[in-house]
Amino acid sequence: MSRAVAQRQHRAKVQVAAGFGALGVAILAFLIWTPWQTFPDPFLWAAFAAAFVYFEWHSVEVNDRLFASPSIMVLLTAAVIFGPGSAVVGAVAMAALAVATPQDIRERRWFQPIANFGQLVASAAAATTVLSLFLSVGVPTGTSVLDSGLWRIAIGSALAAIVYGTVNYRMVLFAVSRVYGRLEVRPWSHIGAILLPMTGMGFLGGMLGATYLIIGTAALPLIAVVFFVGYLAFESYARLREAQESTIRGFIKALEAKDLYTRGHTERVARFAEMIGKEMGYDGTQLERIRWAALIHDVGKLAVPRELIRKRSRLSEDEYQVMQHHVHFVEDLLDDVDFLKPMIDIASNHHAHYDGNGYHGAGHEHGDQPSKEACILAVADTFDAITSTRSYRVALTQPYAYAELRRHAGTQFDPEVVEAFIASMEKSGNSYGSTIELTDDEARSIAEEGLDAMRKADQVHGRDFPLAPMGEGASDG
Amino acid sequence: MAENRLHRLSVVLFFLVTALATASTILLFQEGDPWLNVALWAVTIAASHALSVPTPSGKRINLAIGPAVAAVILLPNVLAVMTAISVGLFGGWIVLRRRSKTDRDADSDYIAESVSMVAFGLVASGILAALADTALPLAWEQLISITSGAVVWFVVRALISAWVGTEREDLASRYLWLLALEDWTVALSIFTGGALFGMTWTEMGLWAFPVAILPYAFSHLAFVRYHSTRITYGQMIRALAQIPEVADLAPRGHSSRTADLAVSMAREIGLHPNQVTELEYSALMHDVGRITLTEPAILKAGYTDEDIARWGAQIIAEAPYLQEVSQYVRVQHNPYRRPGEAKDPDVPMISKIIKVASAYDQSVHEMHLSPLEALERIHRGSAYDFDPEVSGSLRRVLVQRGVIAA
């Protein structure tokens, strides 16, 4: 990352932190110095504040777009119990406590806690104000919350959760776009996918508050169980999911490490593929599928004898058969893993060309257009092949790789994917490949050396697996 | 043999439950209590036997305890509660028969279900009646009684399923008991739904339904996903472990046969369920170091079994969640004791089991020995290589499988 970019980011961070921090302080000051609200029962408040902080620090990643945390439930349960006269001040005080996670403190981050502070305080204040208004407007003073109707709690807390989610999301979006200059505009369906569970949790949180008003203190253990068992269930699921992914990552990393030419290849391709996917507006399960496909796209080669992979000259018919045999066997193996089935299909098809030529995986005909995911994987794989050193040539530069991808866009590669890749790579500010600027001719002659061997192999076998033109060599298939 | 015994026992329990149901229904009518509520709860309990959900232990649990908890709170006395539960169990017999895959499953489920539910009803409504005269607020009396009842229910249920499982599958009852205890999160979740419904129904009316159902529904999503991820995680490890075999660097099928045998031995010995899972992963991957043999330089230089174990451990260690597995694989060839010394406490049971299971599989499938000769070979190595405790377990597993005579 260049220094200019870093400086611009730092300036933006200071601005965002100052703005968010000031907003949070202003809300707190307003609540302290106006007689609008009274502070709730301190013991009850402390119990809920502890739960809120705990959950806020330990949110669970359910999938790539959904972070589940029961903290919104805790907030609204507490707000209903405190009643419309104390809900806002009680909730905002809870939110203000949760700003700096232990990790932030350990790593001495300053931006995250300040931004979080403003964001949490503002969303808590907005949500509980909505709830308080819902519980009190049009209700004669002195009426208890229960007498004014459970529907007020039900609808009020569901709405409050939507407000909480929206304010929170908007503020994160604002901060990210200011600091990283990237405005991810998500379609409504995706925001809906985040807000829907939140609405449910908000509703349940409000209703749990109502059970306290009915049952009294005996409801507290039951409410705690609801919070913690739900949390535990999601947490153990998320941990297992993470274990699964880190296992395959670790495995591939360890196996690739043995070979100088493939070291880190899978990890980089997975990163590039994910970048392209994000740029093209994929998220959640789709993004996860692309990442997994990238992680397994080369697993088959782990079973191939190294001497075949490193071979500089073309493979004999027998050697070629051995290689294919091994690759396919591993694909069959992974096909037994239920959730990998769709990924295997993408991975085995990543040598198919956009125009229908090229090598197609099992179940696909010559002339079929490969899926978008396969096209993404193809671009990511080729870029890494061009910009890293292989047995038959040295690494080439990033601009050369861009030119090469563009030259084959429309035939080998999907033009949309190529442009999305280049755009996201430029935004990330990272660069790969050789830094030695070669003239076009020099680069081409280096590449031609590698290409020569491949073209011969193509002619022999009448197809271009595992050796696609340009950048795809005997060590990549 | 054992199956017949279980079937007879479940039939006996069914008659006892029927007798209890009849007697309490007659008593209830004599007392002139309102019977409609009792009948509604009985039907709900019976029907909820049909709804079963996956648990972390990989088994299933049905929802009948939920309505039973609510019934204790909402029905007026011990008699009404016991009528609802026993009539519910009478219906549950029919429901379980219809939805269980096999009669064996229905028998085992019914034994655990009927005894634990009756125990729950007696304890919970008994304590509730006993607490009635104390100065405690009513809500706390209710909470204390249903919680004690639920604890008794859970423990009795776990004990009985451990016993039934031992009868059915010759597994160590300690293993099954620990396995049943793993289900506490799901059980607690169902219990809480019932408790919230019972304690809020009179005030909240229909709103009590979402309050009771939603907490469980949220967790349910996670339980189900956990369950399926656990299965695919196992499948994935199995697939990765087979890469050396596919590459013709290790004998086909050796790792999965070894894992299969090792898991049976571990269950027979009574290892903790978490350890059994770790053992399964370790055994599947015990030869994964052989993937290194694609490297010509290594083939030229030569290698030992210890090298393979070490390379395998290094590969596995790259996965942050498999650190223990990596350790078990690393020491899989260590002798359990050295000449003139006592047993080496640093060699974990899991590694000793893998060593025995792998050696047995090798003897049978590569050296083509008969099962008895293979066992004999392992017994001969029991001075240093194979722990007699483990090879004893191997013998028992082989007898159970009918591979060798008792």
Interface residues (C-beta under 8 A of the other chain):
Chain A: L146 L150 A154 G200 M201 F203 L204 M207 L208 A210 T211 I214 I215 G216 T217 A218 A219 P221 L222 V225 V226 V229 G230 L232 A233 F234 S236 Y237 L240 R241 E242 A243 Q244 S246 T247 I248 R249 G250 F251 K253 A254 L255 K258 V299 L302 A303 V304 P305 R306 E307 H326 F329 V330 L333 L334 D336 V337 D338 F339 L340
Chain B: P56 P137 A139 W140 Q142 L143 T185 L188 S189 T192 A195 L196 M199 T200 E203 M204 W207 P210 V211 L214 P215 F218 S219 A222 F223 R225 Y226 S228 T229 R230 I231 T232 Y233 Q235 M236 I237 R238 A239 L240 Q242 I243 P244 V246 A247 I291 T292 T294 E295 P296 Q314 I315 I316 A317 E318 A319 P320 Y321 L322
